[in-house]
Every structure is written in C-alpha cells, then in structure tokens.
Amino acid sequence: MITFKLNGKKVQAEAGQTILQVARQYNVHIPTLCYHRALTPAGACRLCTVEVFDGRRSRLVTSCNYPAWRDMEVRTDTERVIKGRRMIVELLLARCPGVKVLQDLAKEYGVETPRFQLETDDCILCGLCTRMCEERMGVSAISLIGRGAHLQVDTPFHLHSDVCRACGACASVCPTGHIKLEDIVGRKPKRIPSEFNRGMGPRKPINIPFPQATPNVPQIDPKTCVHLNTGACKVCQEVCGPGAIDFDQKDKIIEIDAGAVILATGYEVFDARLKPEYGYGRYPNVITSIEYERILSAGGPFKGHIQRPSDAKEPTKMAWIQCVGSRDASIGCDYCSYVCCMYATKQAMISKEHHRELEPTIFYIDMRAPGKGFERYYERARTTGGVRYVRSMISRVLEDSKTHDLNLTYVDESGEIQTETFDMVILSVGLRPDPAFLQLAEKLRIRLNEFGFCESRPLDTVSTSVPGIFACGVAQSPKGIPSSVLQGSSAAGAATSLLAEARGTLVKEKTYPQERDITMEEPRIGVFLCDCGINIAGTIDVGKVTEYVKTLPHVVFAQEYLFTCSTDTQEEMKAMVEKYRLNRVVVASCSPRTHEPLFQDTIREAGLNKYLFEMANVRDQDSWVHTFYPERATAKAKDLTRMAVARAAALEPLYEFPFDVVQKGLVIGGGLAGLTAALTLAEQGFETYLVERSSELGGNARTLYYTEDGARPAEYVEELIRKVQDHPRITVYTQAEVKDYTGHLGAFKSTISVGGNTEQIEYGAVIVATGGIEYEPTEYLCAQNDHVITQKELERRIVLEPERFKDVGSIVIIQCVGCMDEEHPYCSRVCCTAAAKNSLKLKDMNPDINIFVLYRDMRTFGFKELSYKKARERGVRFLRYFLRQKPEVDEVDGALQVRVFDQNLRSDVMIEPDLLVLSAAIRPHPGSKQVANIFKLPLDQDGFFAEAHLKLRPVDFANAGIFLCGLAHMPKFADESIAQAKAAASRACTVLSQKQMFVGGAVAKVDSTKCAACLTCVRTCPYHVPRLNEEEGVVTIDAAACQGCGNCATACPRGAIEVGHSTDDQFIAKIGALY
C-alpha cells in the first residue's frame, strides 16, 4: 500500500491507483467531466486538476490520470486550483452556455458571465463518447475529427455509420446531452420496451423487473446485452463496486423435496388486439386498463401525469369500455373476470382526483360490485364522484386521423343512438391464465377447466385433481386482491395440514445482532422518506420535504426512496444505520398499522432496539386527504415529519419478555365455516374448542342443497359434522355461549355457559365464525300471501317437494330484496347466482315454465357467469329495474300481479305469476353483537365484523390473536366460507405453532406513588386489564394483557399511568414541534 496526504489527512492507495480514484474512495469531491471508471483516463477537461507538493515545489496535475506515489501531498482546494478550475469553467461556459452541468459549475465557482465571445455549441470535446465507442464497443463508429476550432465529434466522412450498433453507450456517457443517437445511425433507434410499463417507455439491457421485485436485484437481458451478443463492452463489470457481474452464470436445475405444492402463478391480461373493432394497436389513444394503471403510477412512464400517448396532451374526456375479453363467447372467454368493474371505477375516481375537470365515462353491461365495501364505492363514484355510467355495449371505436380523437357510437338507456368523442379510451381487459401455467399444469398432470384455470373439487377451491397440489389466486379462477390473499392463506392451511407432523423440523431460528447501547449517545436520527408510487409522490413534493428534513435538529441522514418497504431499501436502511451511527430511525410513508413491524424488524437487524423507531403517516393523514392541494400537502408533510423527528429524539429503548403459548384454539360458531376452521386446526395438531349456541351444528349449510357447479353443501356439511364430532382433538359445545374472556395473544381464558353450567377454558387463538341469517322480507306481500316465498324456501321445495311445480305456469324472481338500497347499501353476493341456478333447476323439471328475473345488475361473476348465460339460453327472461322504480306487487282476487318497467319496451309490464320468489339479503347474525362486545371487536356499517385491512388482512382482526371467517365477515358462497375458514385456521396456526411469544414493551405502567385507586382506569380500559390490588390500595396492570391503547393513561386524573413508547415527554416534544 502507498501512503500519502490528501488535504492534510493520511490516506492509503494501491499501486497504480490515481489521485481521483483515491479521493473518491475517501469521499473527497473532485469535479470532472471526462472521467469514466470503465475508460482510460484522458485528462481532457482539466477540471480534475489538483496541486501536488513534493516538499520543494508544487505543480498542477490532472488527478484522473496522475498516479499516487509514496509521501506525496495533494491539495484539492488551494487558491491556485480553484483559480484554474474557474478559468476552465469560464471557457467551457463560453463555448456551451446552454448546458446545465456547466451552469451549475459556474454557479459553484462564482462565474457569472464569461468574458469571452459566447458560442452556441453543446459539446465540450471531452472525448468520453469516442473513447467509449472505441475502447469498449470496439467499433469506432464516431471519433473526433477536424482541427483546432473545427474539432468535433462526428462519424467518418459525415456519413451515417454502418458499424454502429445503436447501443447508445456514447449518449449514456455524454455529460452535456450533445450526442443524439439518431444523428449517428440515420434513423430513430428503437428503444427496448419496458415490460413493467407495458411498452410505454424504454428500459435498459440491465434492469430491475419492477420496483418491488424479490429479489430486488438487477438482471441482464441476454437478448440485448452488447457483451453477450458481441463480446464487447463489459462496462457494467468495471463499474460494479461489489463485483457482482458474472457473465459466465448459467441456469441451474435445483431439486427440492416437498410434501405439498401451492400454485400461485397469477395471470396475464387479455390481448386486446384480438378485438380489432376497438382499434387497440392501431389507435395510439386506445390503451388497456393495465397500461393506464402504469400511467397513473408515479413510477410509471409519465411519472403519474395523465396524458395521451399520441401527443402528451392532458385528456378532458375519457371512456372505459368494460368486458373486453370477458363474457364473450366469440373469443372463448365466456366467464366474467370479476375485477374489471371495480378497477375501472377506481381508475376513473383517481383520474378525477388528478384533474377535477376530467369527464370520465364507463360503458358497461352489468356493474358487478359484490365485494365488501364495493357497492358503497360504486355509489359514491356514481353520485358524488363525477363518474358517468352508461349501460351499453360499444361495437367499435373510430379515430379521427388528424386529431387522434376517438368516436364512440352507442345506444343509450333510452334507446337513442348517440355518438360521442373522447380523448382517450381505456379497454377494461379481462384475466386469463398465464401461458406458462399451461405447460406447468401438464408437467404436474393437474386438470384444467375449459378456460385453462385450475379445476378444483366442488366446495374446495384450493384443491386440484392431484392430492397434495393446491392452487390459489387467479390460477384457480378470476378474483381480486382480498380473495387472492385469503385463498393464499387457505392453500397454506391445506398444505400445512398435510405436513403437520413435520412442523418445525426445518426451521432455523432467526438471530439478531447484539443490541447497541445508546443510552449515553446524543440522538442521531436517520429519516427515510417514501414516494409510495402515486399515493404520496403524486401529491407531495417528497424531494422538497427531504431537503427540509436535512435541516432539522439531530438529523444526520435523510433520503427519498420510491418504496421504503422494498427489500433493497430495507438493506440500505441497515447500511445507513451502521454508516452514520444512527440511533433512531424515522420513516415518512404510509400507515404504521401495516408497516411499522417491518421497519422495526429492520432496525433490529441493524442492532437497534425496535422501539427506537417512529413513523410519519404522510399518506393517510396528508396526500390522501389533500389531493387537490399539493403545495399545502407538501407543507403539511414537512410538519408531520418534523413532529416525528422531534418525538424520535425522545424515544427510549423498551424490552419485552417471553411467555408460554397455550397451544389450543377456540372457534365460535358451528356452521360451515366454524366446522371447517375447527377441523383444520385439529388436523394441524392443535386441540380445539368449538362453541355453537344452537342445539345442532351445520348452520345455513344444512339448507343449501346444491350449487351451480353440482356440489351438495347439505351433504358435505353432514360429513363435516361427523368428522368434527369424531375427532379426538376437538371438544364440541352445543347450546353454549362464550360469556367472557381475559388474557392476551397466545394466552386467553374464557367462561363457557353450557346448559346452565359453566366451564373455564384456556386457548391461544380464537376464530369468530358466528355466521349470518336470511333477511325476512316484509315487502312484496311476503308473509301475507302463501305464494310469496324466499329464494331459500324455493330451493328447499325444488329438492324436497318437486311435485309442487308440475302445475306452475310462471314464476317471478325479484332480486336485491333487503339490500343495495339506501338503508342497506351492500350486495349480498350470492342472490344472482342462486336465481340463475334455481331457474335452471325449474326448467329441468318443467321446460315450459315461464320464469322472469327482475334484477338491478346480474352479478354472476367468475365462472358463475356460465349459469346466467345458460339460463338465458333456456328461455329465462331477465328484466332490469331501477332502484327508483322498484317492482310493484298486488293481490287481486287472490292472484298475484307484478308490475315492472321494461327498459327495452319503455313501458310497464304486467305479470301474473303463480309464484313470487324474493332473493332476500344476507344479514349479520344477531349473536355477532354479543361476541363483538365480549371480545371488543369492531363491526362495520352493515353489522358484519370489520377485518384489520380490507385487502391485505381479510381474515385478521386488529385485536391480535383473533381471526374471522364465513358469513360473519360478509355475504359469501359456501366454497368461499370454506376457503376463508381454512385461511383463518392457517393464520391462527401462526400463533399456536409457537411455544413462546413475547409481550411487554409499549404497555402501560402505574406509578404507585401517584395512584389514588379511583378506578377510573378500570372503568375505561376496553380490554379490562387494570385490577385493584386491595392489599396495597393501588391499581396494577398486567403487562402481558395490556394492548398499549393508552385509554387508561389519558383518563387517569392524577397522571399516574404512562404508556411505554407514548410518554408525556415524547408527545410534548411532538406537539411542540408543530408550533
């Protein structure tokens, strides 16, 4: 090693290293415009000049090509050096006054106006481009030609080069932007299209497939890599510090021993070019919904700015065309893709938030919003969100060749032909199986259905035709995020049931480095700010906030990231903790409810106590609520982050302690979901208590006689009951209720009332499956006329009393009875399919029977669309009615009369049916409120239990250790209840499978010297944790049971209670930072 002085400090260099290389190694800045690590240094720009002292004299040298030698002394900032650089910058600025990099250097070195005659060039003759082409690409397609003042970069003889590969290496290293590739090759080069941005924008041969890819590392595209195709280049290998580039890597075949396989292969979207009438691929402003999703993204091709692909103008009128590649027998896609209606609504709403003057229109056949909260969102978009919905099929799209505007002709709901012009058209494309999945299925020998999705057993959606192989997500059927997440857990539960005996045999316990003692250190805070795609950066100027945060007290590091939750950012977070000796970390991003555990674990891996972490929720509390006011939102983001930093400075390490987990489960509810959950827990090896308040098990499934795909739920549940009752690990309580509960995650206690007696049980996790009930209609003469029945009763009669339909001439079925109205604005999900399947059964029994289905929207999603299609083909007539024009039912001389407005005839239609069937809504079970009160669980606006997160945690409660499934959650089909029950059991097993867990940390503590035993905290605590210690006359709080909510601390009149991680000092600092 060579030792010398750099700016007065001793440094070391390897033999052959230049001064510039060593300076960069020691973070000493030396400006340069002609240096590149992969090229031979040329010293052309002279900006990297430094002063070298040898003891007797000094001289100016170019640091990029001057080698280091022993005992030399180098100064990078002497007056002589600065004066020389200032002259170089002045000369370069005179030559290229419009180049930004030179303008910035001029500002840095105090050059205002050059004293020399100004030119209009933008090439500084650094030679980077020519050296790159010659040294690395090996072709010399460009070179420096001419002499003196006529020296320039050009192709030989000013002709377009035949040897140029159009690789763009010359342009990539040009510091001024002078090189234009099209000038060299004589044409506009074709960019490599970005697959992630759906071809709207380029990518490089080396790229990360998408921002949150796992592993989050770059990949080299062998089809476009210059080295892999020609043997030249290797620039990446030269500049990669860790030396991670290995061009000799080959694909490996890895053998894995597995006891079960889960297929979660996803989907591809329908190729809209197969519907040429819409002009996709020919008209630039006709794009697909997934392409528009990328346009909306802050990380997308236009950075979240909505613009037309043809001319980059902001659109003022946009149209969405639904069911492109769905519900279309002509292209073999008879099924409904489920997600399209809601993602179109979401995109239209977000577009309105971007541009309030925008006019979005959605052309649809049936609006299908059967998910939880979907109907409310749709109604909000329709009534107050400014989204126009037009029920009409668009047959074709025509483009104005001059303006690239798009003309749509359609028949509106009044029967009139309309033509409208739109700036952009979005095709809501459906979902199809990934083509690679078809090959995989063949290798695994699993059966697929006629559309290429996994064929599952009736009522067991995660099963396949091969035992031990399970499928979830869109590989099984089209579905949205909540159903995919739920089904993923369900498949995991099914797989781990098979592997229960092997549980833990391959587990390696995660270890953390020894925790750093920071008690004697001054706060050193690192702040990581997140763009979160469009969610934050679409409104807030995160760059401005970052620069502001750098000025705050105790902040020694601040940086903006696209996604702070991504794997690469987590690794960088750990590196920054070590590099800057951070002892507290702040993340300004989204909600701590979902992401705080991730970041806490990350700083633990960096050697910090996890409680030395704070989040500023600039998404939920700022960007989402101030979408139309970006400047104010940016100012608020500064406030929120400043407050978080102030609180972080007052944070202290806290510690948790272990306890033994009670490896038993409790399931409340003995219906289809509860029985499935109990059996799944038992099959995984855990003792389970099943509590049912009625005298028999089975619930609603006992009266579900058949499904649209031929399953027999009533028979299935009878077999399920037998398995549960015979299982040695399951204890069943009927005519029983849970009366109370105490404890905490992993260690609960409850009293069960059984036939007048009580029994105490202990368990580690609880699954709530209290079920639902059928609404008992009071409208449409129900309960007043024997010929008015519910859909459930119709199904019972079809199976048990089929002779009653021999003489029935006509039946009217009215949909949405008791739901999808102002009082109950939710969809009961199952009714449309029930109407279709029962209509088909009736047609099988009596082909001449007339059946009229009066509906709002037919929501037969997924493969259930086939039943709806078949019913239409069999002659079942479907008449749509509006909420404001509900059907009218009267009884005249003992006969029923149903009057409904026919939208096709534009007049009222009178039907005199022999039987009127009401598709009654599913309502929450009345017992849900009691369970909610006992376990302190939230209910949503409709009385169903509210999960922790609608999309990402559909079977969890916010209360740790308590899970949810079945109709208690929302209306759903029998197979969906079974899948969710398995998912809930799988989630519960994440608790029960642990022998020990940790509690404490952010919990309440009582200062006994201040406590007056007033019992305010006892009355306030929603979890009933504080207890009066009568011997000492003070209240005590069990740290293991405390949830850290802080209600007791805020209510205590003497301030005797303080919650760890939420102390008075921390909040005073936080509030003080605001004012």
Buried (B, 14 or more C-beta within 10 A) or exposed (E): EBEBBBBEEEBBBEEEBBBBBBBBBEEBEBBBBBBBEBBEBBBBBBBBBBBBBEEEEBEBBBBBBBBBEEEBBBBBEBEBBBEBBBEBBBBBBBBBBBBEBBBEBBEEBEBEEBEEEEBEBBBBBBBBBBBBBBBBBEBBBBBBBEEEEEEBBBBEEEEEBEEBBBBBBBBBBBBBEBBEBEEBBEEEBEBBEBEBBBBBBBBBBBBBBEBBBEEBEBEBBEEBBBBBBEEBBBBBBEEEEEEEBEEEEEEEEEEEEEEBBBBBBBBBBBBBEBBEEBBBEEBBBBBBBBBBBBBBBBBBBBEBBBBBBBEEBEBEBBBBBBBBBBBBEEBEBBBBBBBBBBBBBBBBBBBBBBBEEBBBBBBBBBBBBBBBBBBBBBBBBBEEBBBBBBBBEBEEBBBEEEEBBBBBBBBEEEEEEEEBEBBBBBBBBBBBBBEEBEEEBEEEEBEBBEBBBBBBEBBBBBBBBEEBBBBBBBBBBBBBBBBBBBBBBBBBBBBBBBBBEEEEEEEEEEEEEEBBEBEEEEBBBBBBBBBBBBBBBBBBBBEBBBEBBEEBEBBBBBBBBBBBBBBBBBEBBBEBBEEEBBBBBBBBBBEBBEBBEEBBBBBBBBBBBBBBBBBBBBBEBBBBEBBEEBEEBBBBBBBBBBBBBBBBBBBBBBEBEEBEBBBBBBBBBBBBBBBBBBBBBBBBBBBBBBBBBBEEBBBBBBBBBBBBBEBBBBEBBBEBBEBBEEBEBBBBBBBBBBEEBBBBBBBBEBBBBEEEEEEEBEBBBBBBBBBBBBBEBEBBBBEEBEBBBBBBBBBBBBBEEEEEBEEBEBBBBBBBBBBBBEEBBBBBBBBBBBBBBBBBBBBEBBEEBBBBBBBBBBBBBBBBBBBBBBBBEBEBBBBBBEEEEBBEBEEEEEEBBBEBBBBEEEEEBEBEBBBBBBBBBBBBBEBBBBBBEBBBBEBBEBBBBBBBBBBEBBBBBBBBBBBBBBBBBBBBBBBBBBBBBBBBBBBBBEBBBBEEBEBBBBBBBBEBEEBEBBEBBBEBBEBEBBBBEEEEEBBBBBBBBBBBBBBBBEBBEEEBBBBBBBBEEBBEBBEEBEE
